[in-house]
Amino acid sequence: MKDNAETVGQMIARAREEKKLSRRELARIAKISDTELSRIESGEREIPNPKTLRKISTHIGINYNDLMYAAGLGFQVTSLNPFLINYYEHLKGDQIIDAILNTTAMINNWEELVNSFNEKLKNEKLSDSEKEVISQTIEDTEYQIKTAEEIVKVLNSARRKEAVENDKKKQKDQ
């Protein structure tokens, strides 16, 4: 993580304040202890329990996966993760095509899954805990779709760059 990046605790504190929630209020509605939330926000607990992050994320408007990344427990394809972007930018030829095809297929499968779960939420009688699990699955899957779409953008850029380089090489060889 970059030195100037917010810690997971700072992210939570900022979002909590933006929602005009006191620490005690957030702890109560997230069903965690006020002491645990205080430790996370202060940085004393640098790597919080993922279940705790899930509970908090629901109430502060920050995606669970973003909190996981900030805590060093997940990954994103953003400017915050140059290693993943670097990997995809440096694929060549058929590797790029294969990666685009595979990633696009994953996006399509995940979109079908999200649609299926949304239908289930709309049309089936479910318990609150079942609804919560399905909603969390939808949120996580939509995040994966967003990440995969960013990967496809990086791959398409790498493909265009390679085509330009190949054209220059052909022109030079003529």
C-alpha positions in Angstrom: 0.0 0.0 0.0 1.2 3.5 -0.7 2.4 5.6 2.2 -0.2 8.3 1.7 -3.1 5.7 1.5 -5.7 5.7 4.2 -5.5 2.9 6.7 -8.6 0.7 7.1 -9.2 2.4 10.4 -9.0 5.9 8.9 -11.4 4.9 6.1 -13.9 3.6 8.6 -13.7 6.7 10.8 -14.1 9.0 7.9 -17.0 7.1 6.4 -18.6 6.9 9.9 -18.3 10.6 10.4 -19.7 11.3 6.9 -22.7 9.2 7.9 -23.0 11.2 11.1 -22.6 8.2 13.3 -20.8 8.1 16.6 -18.4 5.3 17.2 -20.8 3.9 19.8 -23.8 4.0 17.3 -21.8 2.2 14.6 -20.6 -0.4 17.0 -24.2 -1.0 18.2 -25.8 -1.3 14.7 -22.9 -3.4 13.4 -23.2 -5.6 16.4 -19.6 -5.3 17.4 -18.0 -4.0 20.6 -17.3 -0.3 20.9 -13.8 -1.3 22.1 -13.1 -3.3 18.9 -14.3 -0.4 16.7 -12.1 2.0 18.6 -9.1 -0.3 18.2 -9.7 -0.6 14.4 -10.1 3.2 13.9 -7.1 4.1 16.1 -4.9 1.6 14.2 -4.2 -0.5 17.2 -5.9 -3.4 15.4 -4.2 -3.1 12.0 -5.7 -6.2 10.5 -9.3 -6.6 11.7 -11.4 -9.8 11.4 -13.0 -10.0 8.0 -16.4 -10.7 9.6 -16.1 -7.5 11.5 -15.2 -5.6 8.4 -18.3 -7.1 6.7 -20.5 -6.0 9.6 -19.1 -2.4 9.5 -19.2 -2.0 5.7 -22.9 -2.6 5.6 -23.5 0.6 7.6 -20.9 3.1 6.3 -21.3 2.9 2.6 -17.8 1.5 1.8 -17.6 -1.8 -0.1 -16.5 -4.7 2.0 -13.8 -5.6 -0.6 -12.4 -2.1 -0.4 -12.0 -2.4 3.4 -10.4 -5.9 2.9 -7.9 -4.3 0.5 -7.1 -1.5 2.8 -6.5 -4.0 5.6 -4.1 -5.9 3.3 -6.5 -8.9 3.0 -7.7 -8.5 -0.6 -6.8 -7.1 -4.0 -8.1 -4.5 -6.4 -7.3 -3.6 -10.0 -6.9 0.1 -9.4 -4.0 2.6 -9.3 -3.6 1.3 -5.8 -2.5 -2.1 -7.1 0.3 -1.6 -9.6 1.5 -5.2 -9.4 -1.7 -6.7 -10.8 -1.9 -4.0 -13.5 1.8 -4.6 -14.4 1.1 -8.3 -14.8 -1.7 -7.8 -17.3 0.1 -5.0 -19.1 3.0 -7.3 -19.9 1.2 -10.2 -21.4 1.9 -10.8 -25.1 0.2 -12.2 -28.2 -2.1 -15.1 -27.5 -1.7 -14.6 -23.8 -3.6 -11.3 -24.1 -6.3 -12.9 -26.3 -6.7 -15.8 -23.9 -6.9 -13.6 -20.9 -9.5 -11.3 -22.5 -11.6 -14.4 -23.5 -11.3 -16.0 -20.0 -12.0 -12.8 -18.2 -15.0 -11.9 -20.4 -16.4 -15.4 -19.8 -16.0 -14.9 -16.0 -17.8 -11.6 -16.3 -20.7 -13.2 -18.2 -21.0 -16.0 -15.6 -20.9 -13.6 -12.7 -23.6 -11.4 -14.3 -25.8 -14.5 -14.7 -25.2 -15.4 -11.1 -26.1 -11.9 -9.9 -29.3 -11.9 -12.1 -30.2 -15.3 -10.6 -29.7 -14.2 -7.1 -31.7 -11.0 -7.7 -34.6 -13.1 -9.0 -34.3 -15.3 -6.0 -34.5 -12.2 -3.7 -37.5 -10.9 -5.6 -39.5 -14.1 -6.1 -38.8 -16.4 -3.2 -39.8 -16.3 0.5 -36.5 -16.2 2.3 -35.4 -15.7 5.9 -33.6 -12.5 6.8 -30.3 -14.4 7.2 -30.8 -16.0 3.8 -31.5 -12.5 2.3 -28.4 -11.2 4.0 -26.1 -14.0 2.6 -27.5 -13.6 -0.9 -27.1 -9.8 -0.7 -23.5 -10.1 0.4 -22.9 -12.6 -2.4 -24.4 -10.2 -4.9 -22.2 -7.3 -3.5 -19.0 -9.5 -3.7 -19.8 -10.8 -7.2 -20.6 -7.3 -8.5 -17.2 -6.2 -7.1 -15.5 -9.1 -8.9 -17.3 -8.0 -12.1 -16.0 -4.5 -11.7 -12.5 -5.7 -11.1 -12.6 -8.1 -14.1 -13.9 -5.2 -16.3 -10.9 -3.2 -15.2 -8.6 -6.1 -16.2 -10.2 -6.2 -19.6 -9.5 -2.5 -20.1 -5.8 -3.1 -19.2 -5.7 -6.1 -21.5 -7.3 -4.2 -24.4 -4.8 -1.4 -23.8 -1.9 -3.9 -23.9 -3.3 -5.4 -27.1 -3.4 -1.9 -28.8 0.1 -1.1 -27.6 1.4 -4.4 -29.0 -0.4 -3.8 -32.3 1.3 -0.3 -32.6 4.7 -1.8 -31.7 4.2 -4.6 -34.3 3.2 -2.0 -37.0 6.3 0.1 -36.2 8.5 -3.0 -36.4 7.0 -4.0 -39.8 7.5 -0.5 -41.2 11.1 -0.6 -40.0 11.7 -4.0 -41.6 10.4 -2.8 -45.0 
